[in-house]
Amino acid sequence: MKRKVKKTLLVGAIIIMSLSIFAFVGCGGAERHPNSDPNISTELEIQLRQHLVNNNSRFRMRNIWVAVYYGTFEGNTVVLMRTTDILPPAMIYEEVNGFEFWTNMGENISVWSGGKFYSLTHAFDNNLLSACDIIEIHYKHSS
């Protein structure tokens, strides 16, 4: 009888541990978001999302993704991040080198450089992006 109880407890413990691992991975663990742009590598996409989650308690891994990958320019990655965790009150406007960038609620065009996110304006003003880069990003953003 004791042997049957031990076996039942062991099986129960294994099932609980398996469900716990599945719940962690399936509910925001380090995996590619299904809505992310297929042109960005899985590793980079996870790194960007994880950085936002680690540095801002308002974000949850499962609710943020790379909606558009504009490309990497001189080592600086430009992406449009989208989230359902916070919704700004209206459209967001940014003008860079005479080009207008409009995004919807819950979106942000960001430049990933040296382990930090920057706005397009900051990246351009600090020579992380050139005028030609801004033109290319604007073309992709507008199409």
TORVEXSE-124401 format. One record per residue: residue number from 1; residue in one letter; x, z, y negated of N, C-alpha, C, CB in turn. Coordinates in nm, 3 decimals. Glycine has a CB too. Layout:
<sites>
SITE   i aa     n_u     n_w     n_v    ca_u    ca_w    ca_v     c_u     c_w     c_v    cb_u    cb_w    cb_v
SITE NUM  A       X       Z       Y       X       Z       Y       X       Z       Y       X       Z       Y
...
</sites>
This chain:
<sites>
SITE   i aa     n_u     n_w     n_v    ca_u    ca_w    ca_v     c_u     c_w     c_v    cb_u    cb_w    cb_v
SITE   1  M   0.082   0.000   0.119   0.000   0.000   0.000   0.086   0.000  -0.125  -0.093   0.120   0.000
SITE   2  K   0.193   0.085  -0.127   0.281   0.092  -0.243   0.349  -0.043  -0.266   0.387   0.202  -0.224
SITE   3  R   0.383  -0.110  -0.158   0.449  -0.239  -0.170   0.358  -0.343  -0.236   0.493  -0.288  -0.031
SITE   4  K   0.228  -0.341  -0.201   0.133  -0.434  -0.258   0.114  -0.406  -0.408  -0.002  -0.424  -0.184
SITE   5  V   0.111  -0.280  -0.447   0.096  -0.243  -0.588   0.217  -0.289  -0.667   0.076  -0.089  -0.602
SITE   6  K   0.339  -0.268  -0.611   0.461  -0.311  -0.679   0.463  -0.463  -0.697   0.586  -0.266  -0.601
SITE   7  K   0.421  -0.534  -0.592   0.420  -0.679  -0.599   0.319  -0.727  -0.704   0.386  -0.738  -0.461
SITE   8  T   0.203  -0.663  -0.708   0.102  -0.698  -0.808   0.152  -0.670  -0.949  -0.027  -0.620  -0.782
SITE   9  L   0.218  -0.556  -0.970   0.273  -0.523  -1.101   0.381  -0.622  -1.142   0.329  -0.380  -1.101
SITE  10  L   0.466  -0.660  -1.048   0.572  -0.756  -1.077   0.513  -0.891  -1.117   0.664  -0.772  -0.955
SITE  11  V   0.416  -0.939  -1.043   0.351  -1.066  -1.075   0.284  -1.057  -1.212   0.247  -1.104  -0.966
SITE  12  G   0.217  -0.946  -1.239   0.152  -0.927  -1.369   0.253  -0.927  -1.482   0.073  -0.797  -1.370
SITE  13  A   0.367  -0.861  -1.463   0.471  -0.857  -1.566   0.528  -0.996  -1.591   0.583  -0.761  -1.524
SITE  14  I   0.548  -1.073  -1.488   0.601  -1.210  -1.504   0.500  -1.296  -1.581   0.631  -1.273  -1.364
SITE  15  I   0.373  -1.283  -1.551   0.271  -1.362  -1.622   0.268  -1.323  -1.770   0.131  -1.340  -1.559
SITE  16  I   0.273  -1.194  -1.800   0.271  -1.148  -1.939   0.394  -1.197  -2.013   0.263  -0.994  -1.945
SITE  17  M   0.511  -1.190  -1.952   0.633  -1.238  -2.016   0.624  -1.389  -2.041   0.756  -1.204  -1.930
SITE  18  S   0.572  -1.463  -1.947   0.560  -1.608  -1.963   0.465  -1.642  -2.077   0.512  -1.673  -1.833
SITE  19  L   0.354  -1.572  -2.085   0.259  -1.596  -2.193   0.318  -1.560  -2.328   0.131  -1.518  -2.170
SITE  20  S   0.398  -1.453  -2.333   0.461  -1.412  -2.458   0.558  -1.519  -2.507   0.535  -1.278  -2.441
SITE  21  I   0.638  -1.574  -2.416   0.733  -1.679  -2.454   0.657  -1.802  -2.500   0.826  -1.714  -2.335
SITE  22  F   0.550  -1.841  -2.429   0.470  -1.956  -2.470   0.408  -1.934  -2.607   0.361  -1.984  -2.366
SITE  23  A   0.357  -1.814  -2.632   0.293  -1.784  -2.761   0.395  -1.793  -2.873   0.228  -1.645  -2.758
SITE  24  F   0.517  -1.744  -2.851   0.618  -1.749  -2.957   0.657  -1.893  -2.988   0.742  -1.669  -2.917
SITE  25  V   0.685  -1.970  -2.887   0.728  -2.108  -2.908   0.613  -2.193  -2.959   0.785  -2.167  -2.779
SITE  26  G   0.495  -2.174  -2.907   0.381  -2.255  -2.944   0.320  -2.218  -3.079   0.277  -2.245  -2.840
SITE  27  C   0.352  -2.104  -3.133   0.291  -2.058  -3.258   0.394  -2.045  -3.368   0.220  -1.924  -3.238
SITE  28  G   0.469  -2.147  -3.391   0.559  -2.145  -3.505   0.704  -2.125  -3.469   0.517  -2.040  -3.599
SITE  29  G   0.739  -2.139  -3.345   0.880  -2.130  -3.308   0.954  -2.253  -3.358   0.895  -2.115  -3.155
SITE  30  A   1.079  -2.264  -3.321   1.163  -2.373  -3.372   1.137  -2.501  -3.294   1.313  -2.335  -3.363
SITE  31  E   1.032  -2.570  -3.331   1.003  -2.699  -3.271   0.957  -2.794  -3.381   0.895  -2.687  -3.159
SITE  32  R   0.965  -2.920  -3.356   0.927  -3.022  -3.454   0.778  -3.011  -3.485   0.962  -3.165  -3.403
SITE  33  H   0.745  -3.022  -3.613   0.604  -3.020  -3.653   0.544  -3.156  -3.622   0.588  -2.984  -3.805
SITE  34  P   0.424  -3.160  -3.564   0.366  -3.290  -3.525   0.335  -3.383  -3.642   0.240  -3.266  -3.448
SITE  35  N   0.322  -3.330  -3.764   0.292  -3.415  -3.879   0.416  -3.463  -3.953   0.203  -3.341  -3.975
SITE  36  S   0.534  -3.422  -3.910   0.656  -3.457  -3.983   0.688  -3.606  -3.973   0.773  -3.376  -3.931
SITE  37  D   0.752  -3.656  -4.077   0.795  -3.795  -4.084   0.886  -3.825  -3.965   0.868  -3.825  -4.219
SITE  38  P   0.856  -3.928  -3.886   0.938  -3.958  -3.769   1.079  -4.008  -3.803   0.869  -4.060  -3.685
SITE  39  N   1.105  -4.040  -3.929   1.236  -4.093  -3.966   1.341  -3.984  -3.990   1.223  -4.176  -4.090
SITE  40  I   1.301  -3.858  -3.994   1.397  -3.748  -4.011   1.431  -3.691  -3.874   1.339  -3.636  -4.106
SITE  41  S   1.556  -3.652  -3.856   1.595  -3.598  -3.725   1.528  -3.464  -3.702   1.749  -3.584  -3.716
SITE  42  T   1.500  -3.434  -3.577   1.436  -3.307  -3.541   1.519  -3.190  -3.589   1.416  -3.298  -3.390
SITE  43  E   1.650  -3.197  -3.573   1.737  -3.086  -3.611   1.730  -3.058  -3.761   1.882  -3.115  -3.571
SITE  44  L   1.735  -3.164  -3.843   1.729  -3.147  -3.987   1.591  -3.099  -4.031   1.764  -3.278  -4.058
SITE  45  E   1.489  -3.154  -3.971   1.351  -3.114  -4.004   1.331  -2.965  -3.977   1.249  -3.197  -3.923
SITE  46  I   1.375  -2.917  -3.864   1.363  -2.774  -3.831   1.447  -2.690  -3.926   1.405  -2.748  -3.685
SITE  47  Q   1.567  -2.735  -3.957   1.655  -2.661  -4.048   1.590  -2.644  -4.186   1.790  -2.732  -4.062
SITE  48  L   1.530  -2.749  -4.239   1.467  -2.742  -4.370   1.347  -2.647  -4.368   1.423  -2.881  -4.416
SITE  49  R   1.264  -2.661  -4.267   1.146  -2.574  -4.256   1.188  -2.429  -4.238   1.057  -2.618  -4.140
SITE  50  Q   1.287  -2.406  -4.153   1.332  -2.269  -4.126   1.388  -2.205  -4.252   1.437  -2.267  -4.014
SITE  51  H   1.462  -2.283  -4.333   1.518  -2.231  -4.458   1.406  -2.184  -4.551   1.604  -2.339  -4.528
SITE  52  L   1.301  -2.264  -4.564   1.189  -2.224  -4.650   1.120  -2.098  -4.599   1.087  -2.338  -4.659
SITE  53  V   1.099  -2.090  -4.469   1.033  -1.973  -4.411   1.120  -1.848  -4.430   1.004  -1.995  -4.261
SITE  54  N   1.249  -1.861  -4.407   1.340  -1.746  -4.419   1.354  -1.697  -4.563   1.477  -1.782  -4.365
SITE  55  N   1.336  -1.786  -4.661   1.357  -1.750  -4.800   1.229  -1.734  -4.882   1.443  -1.852  -4.864
SITE  56  N   1.115  -1.745  -4.818   0.989  -1.730  -4.889   0.883  -1.679  -4.791   0.944  -1.864  -4.954
SITE  57  S   0.842  -1.556  -4.810   0.749  -1.493  -4.716   0.610  -1.557  -4.719   0.738  -1.345  -4.747
SITE  58  R   0.583  -1.643  -4.817   0.451  -1.708  -4.823   0.438  -1.821  -4.722   0.425  -1.762  -4.964
SITE  59  F   0.550  -1.871  -4.670   0.546  -1.984  -4.578   0.548  -1.938  -4.433   0.661  -2.078  -4.605
SITE  60  R   0.474  -2.010  -4.350   0.479  -1.991  -4.205   0.523  -2.122  -4.143   0.340  -1.945  -4.147
SITE  61  M   0.607  -2.115  -4.043   0.669  -2.233  -3.983   0.565  -2.336  -3.940   0.753  -2.192  -3.862
SITE  62  R   0.454  -2.293  -3.885   0.354  -2.387  -3.834   0.276  -2.458  -3.945   0.257  -2.314  -3.743
SITE  63  N   0.287  -2.407  -4.070   0.208  -2.463  -4.180   0.290  -2.538  -4.283   0.132  -2.354  -4.248
SITE  64  I   0.413  -2.574  -4.249   0.498  -2.649  -4.342   0.568  -2.760  -4.265   0.601  -2.555  -4.412
SITE  65  W   0.581  -2.877  -4.329   0.645  -2.989  -4.261   0.702  -3.087  -4.362   0.546  -3.060  -4.169
SITE  66  V   0.786  -3.176  -4.312   0.844  -3.283  -4.393   0.748  -3.401  -4.385   0.990  -3.322  -4.344
SITE  67  A   0.672  -3.420  -4.491   0.573  -3.528  -4.492   0.638  -3.664  -4.511   0.469  -3.504  -4.601
SITE  68  V   0.741  -3.668  -4.599   0.811  -3.794  -4.625   0.961  -3.766  -4.633   0.761  -3.861  -4.757
SITE  69  Y   1.037  -3.845  -4.559   1.183  -3.840  -4.565   1.226  -3.960  -4.648   1.249  -3.841  -4.421
SITE  70  Y   1.276  -3.935  -4.771   1.316  -4.044  -4.860   1.456  -4.095  -4.827   1.312  -3.997  -5.005
SITE  71  G   1.537  -4.013  -4.763   1.671  -4.055  -4.726   1.775  -3.952  -4.766   1.704  -4.189  -4.789
SITE  72  T   1.900  -3.983  -4.730   2.012  -3.898  -4.766   2.103  -3.979  -4.858   2.090  -3.848  -4.639
SITE  73  F   2.130  -3.923  -4.974   2.207  -3.989  -5.078   2.332  -3.907  -5.107   2.123  -4.008  -5.207
SITE  74  E   2.448  -3.962  -5.072   2.576  -3.893  -5.092   2.573  -3.750  -5.036   2.611  -3.889  -5.242
SITE  75  G   2.513  -3.737  -4.918   2.508  -3.607  -4.850   2.392  -3.518  -4.892   2.634  -3.534  -4.874
SITE  76  N   2.307  -3.564  -4.984   2.194  -3.486  -5.033   2.064  -3.545  -4.979   2.191  -3.482  -5.189
SITE  77  T   1.991  -3.468  -4.903   1.869  -3.514  -4.838   1.750  -3.493  -4.930   1.847  -3.440  -4.705
SITE  78  V   1.668  -3.598  -4.945   1.549  -3.590  -5.031   1.425  -3.603  -4.944   1.552  -3.702  -5.141
SITE  79  V   1.336  -3.505  -4.956   1.215  -3.499  -4.874   1.095  -3.458  -4.958   1.234  -3.402  -4.756
SITE  80  L   0.978  -3.492  -4.909   0.854  -3.439  -4.962   0.804  -3.337  -4.860   0.746  -3.554  -4.989
SITE  81  M   0.806  -3.210  -4.900   0.759  -3.104  -4.811   0.611  -3.081  -4.839   0.842  -2.972  -4.832
SITE  82  R   0.537  -3.053  -4.735   0.393  -3.026  -4.749   0.362  -2.895  -4.678   0.307  -3.144  -4.691
SITE  83  T   0.274  -2.817  -4.739   0.233  -2.690  -4.678   0.084  -2.668  -4.698   0.313  -2.573  -4.737
SITE  84  T   0.027  -2.590  -4.609  -0.111  -2.546  -4.626  -0.115  -2.397  -4.658  -0.193  -2.575  -4.499
SITE  85  D   0.003  -2.335  -4.677   0.009  -2.191  -4.704  -0.025  -2.155  -4.848   0.145  -2.138  -4.670
SITE  86  I   0.018  -2.234  -4.944  -0.013  -2.209  -5.084  -0.058  -2.339  -5.147   0.109  -2.148  -5.160
SITE  87  L  -0.153  -2.330  -5.231  -0.203  -2.450  -5.297  -0.193  -2.433  -5.448  -0.349  -2.480  -5.254
SITE  88  P  -0.105  -2.507  -5.514  -0.098  -2.503  -5.660  -0.232  -2.547  -5.719   0.016  -2.591  -5.713
SITE  89  P  -0.260  -2.511  -5.843  -0.391  -2.538  -5.900  -0.425  -2.685  -5.922  -0.403  -2.467  -6.027
SITE  90  A  -0.328  -2.774  -5.931  -0.360  -2.914  -5.961  -0.246  -3.004  -5.916  -0.386  -2.933  -6.112
SITE  91  M  -0.248  -3.126  -5.968  -0.139  -3.220  -5.939  -0.011  -3.170  -6.004  -0.174  -3.362  -5.990
SITE  92  I   0.101  -3.206  -5.943   0.232  -3.166  -5.996   0.300  -3.292  -6.049   0.320  -3.096  -5.885
SITE  93  Y   0.355  -3.281  -6.169   0.419  -3.394  -6.236   0.565  -3.360  -6.263   0.345  -3.429  -6.368
SITE  94  E   0.652  -3.456  -6.236   0.793  -3.441  -6.268   0.844  -3.577  -6.316   0.876  -3.389  -6.143
SITE  95  E   0.913  -3.578  -6.428   0.973  -3.701  -6.479   1.123  -3.689  -6.469   0.929  -3.729  -6.625
SITE  96  V   1.183  -3.790  -6.405   1.328  -3.791  -6.386   1.381  -3.927  -6.430   1.366  -3.761  -6.237
SITE  97  N   1.468  -3.926  -6.528   1.532  -4.049  -6.578   1.430  -4.158  -6.612   1.630  -4.102  -6.474
SITE  98  G   1.317  -4.115  -6.670   1.213  -4.209  -6.710   1.115  -4.247  -6.601   1.276  -4.331  -6.760
SITE  99  F   1.131  -4.196  -6.479   1.040  -4.226  -6.367   0.949  -4.107  -6.342   1.120  -4.262  -6.239
SITE 100  E   0.820  -4.136  -6.326   0.721  -4.032  -6.303   0.699  -4.012  -6.153   0.588  -4.067  -6.373
SITE 101  F   0.697  -3.884  -6.114   0.669  -3.846  -5.975   0.550  -3.752  -5.976   0.794  -3.779  -5.907
SITE 102  W   0.441  -3.794  -5.914   0.322  -3.711  -5.901   0.308  -3.672  -5.755   0.195  -3.786  -5.953
SITE 103  T   0.273  -3.545  -5.732   0.246  -3.499  -5.595   0.114  -3.422  -5.595   0.363  -3.411  -5.540
SITE 104  N   0.054  -3.414  -5.479  -0.072  -3.343  -5.463  -0.051  -3.194  -5.443  -0.150  -3.400  -5.345
SITE 105  M  -0.160  -3.121  -5.439  -0.153  -2.977  -5.414  -0.083  -2.951  -5.280  -0.294  -2.914  -5.414
SITE 106  G   0.004  -2.852  -5.278   0.074  -2.814  -5.156   0.190  -2.904  -5.119  -0.022  -2.812  -5.043
SITE 107  E   0.234  -2.989  -5.212   0.346  -3.080  -5.186   0.457  -3.056  -5.288   0.300  -3.227  -5.190
SITE 108  N   0.578  -3.089  -5.249   0.691  -3.074  -5.340   0.803  -3.167  -5.296   0.740  -2.927  -5.345
SITE 109  I   0.854  -3.250  -5.389   0.970  -3.332  -5.360   1.093  -3.244  -5.383   0.974  -3.463  -5.448
SITE 110  S   1.175  -3.230  -5.281   1.290  -3.141  -5.289   1.417  -3.213  -5.246   1.269  -3.017  -5.202
SITE 111  V   1.529  -3.166  -5.301   1.660  -3.218  -5.265   1.734  -3.106  -5.194   1.740  -3.269  -5.391
SITE 112  W   1.776  -3.132  -5.070   1.847  -3.035  -4.988   1.996  -3.065  -5.002   1.802  -3.040  -4.837
SITE 113  S   2.070  -2.970  -5.060   2.213  -2.991  -5.082   2.287  -2.859  -5.070   2.239  -3.055  -5.220
SITE 114  G   2.388  -2.856  -4.987   2.469  -2.736  -4.972   2.392  -2.614  -4.926   2.535  -2.705  -5.101
SITE 115  G   2.289  -2.635  -4.843   2.212  -2.524  -4.790   2.106  -2.468  -4.884   2.303  -2.415  -4.752
SITE 116  K   2.075  -2.542  -4.993   1.974  -2.497  -5.089   1.883  -2.613  -5.127   2.041  -2.438  -5.215
SITE 117  F   1.761  -2.578  -5.171   1.668  -2.677  -5.223   1.677  -2.682  -5.374   1.524  -2.646  -5.178
SITE 118  Y   1.666  -2.805  -5.428   1.665  -2.826  -5.573   1.552  -2.922  -5.607   1.803  -2.882  -5.624
SITE 119  S   1.506  -2.916  -5.731   1.407  -3.013  -5.778   1.480  -3.145  -5.803   1.334  -2.964  -5.908
SITE 120  L   1.405  -3.254  -5.811   1.465  -3.384  -5.844   1.535  -3.378  -5.979   1.357  -3.494  -5.844
SITE 121  T   1.471  -3.313  -6.077   1.530  -3.302  -6.210   1.664  -3.230  -6.206   1.435  -3.229  -6.304
SITE 122  H   1.669  -3.117  -6.138   1.794  -3.041  -6.127   1.902  -3.124  -6.056   1.771  -2.908  -6.051
SITE 123  A   1.861  -3.190  -5.948   1.958  -3.270  -5.872   2.014  -3.384  -5.957   1.893  -3.327  -5.745
SITE 124  F   1.929  -3.449  -6.034   1.975  -3.558  -6.120   2.063  -3.505  -6.234   1.855  -3.637  -6.177
SITE 125  D   2.017  -3.399  -6.301   2.091  -3.342  -6.414   2.227  -3.287  -6.373   2.009  -3.232  -6.479
SITE 126  N   2.242  -3.248  -6.246   2.368  -3.193  -6.198   2.445  -3.290  -6.109   2.342  -3.066  -6.122
SITE 127  N   2.413  -3.420  -6.122   2.486  -3.529  -6.054   2.483  -3.522  -5.902   2.627  -3.528  -6.099
SITE 128  L   2.378  -3.459  -5.846   2.361  -3.465  -5.701   2.297  -3.599  -5.662   2.273  -3.347  -5.651
SITE 129  L   2.219  -3.656  -5.756   2.157  -3.787  -5.736   2.191  -3.875  -5.855   2.003  -3.774  -5.719
SITE 130  S   2.213  -4.002  -5.828   2.244  -4.098  -5.934   2.115  -4.164  -5.985   2.343  -4.207  -5.884
SITE 131  A   2.126  -4.241  -6.093   2.012  -4.316  -6.145   1.961  -4.414  -6.040   2.050  -4.391  -6.275
SITE 132  C   2.052  -4.477  -5.967   2.012  -4.570  -5.860   1.937  -4.497  -5.749   2.136  -4.641  -5.802
SITE 133  D   1.980  -4.375  -5.717   1.910  -4.295  -5.615   1.767  -4.266  -5.660   1.985  -4.162  -5.588
SITE 134  I   1.750  -4.229  -5.787   1.617  -4.198  -5.841   1.527  -4.322  -5.833   1.628  -4.148  -5.987
SITE 135  I   1.582  -4.438  -5.864   1.504  -4.563  -5.855   1.458  -4.586  -5.711   1.587  -4.683  -5.904
SITE 136  E   1.547  -4.568  -5.615   1.512  -4.589  -5.474   1.408  -4.487  -5.427   1.638  -4.580  -5.386
SITE 137  I   1.427  -4.361  -5.466   1.332  -4.256  -5.427   1.195  -4.286  -5.490   1.382  -4.116  -5.472
SITE 138  H   1.193  -4.326  -5.617   1.066  -4.357  -5.684   0.996  -4.475  -5.616   1.090  -4.388  -5.833
SITE 139  Y   1.071  -4.577  -5.579   1.014  -4.693  -5.508   0.946  -4.648  -5.378   1.124  -4.799  -5.479
SITE 140  K   1.018  -4.565  -5.299   0.962  -4.517  -5.172   0.841  -4.427  -5.196   1.069  -4.442  -5.092
SITE 141  H   0.848  -4.344  -5.301   0.740  -4.250  -5.331   0.615  -4.326  -5.376   0.785  -4.149  -5.439
SITE 142  S   0.634  -4.435  -5.448   0.520  -4.510  -5.503   0.456  -4.605  -5.403   0.565  -4.588  -5.625
SITE 143  S   0.526  -4.636  -5.292   0.468  -4.732  -5.197   0.387  -4.665  -5.090   0.576  -4.814  -5.134
</sites>
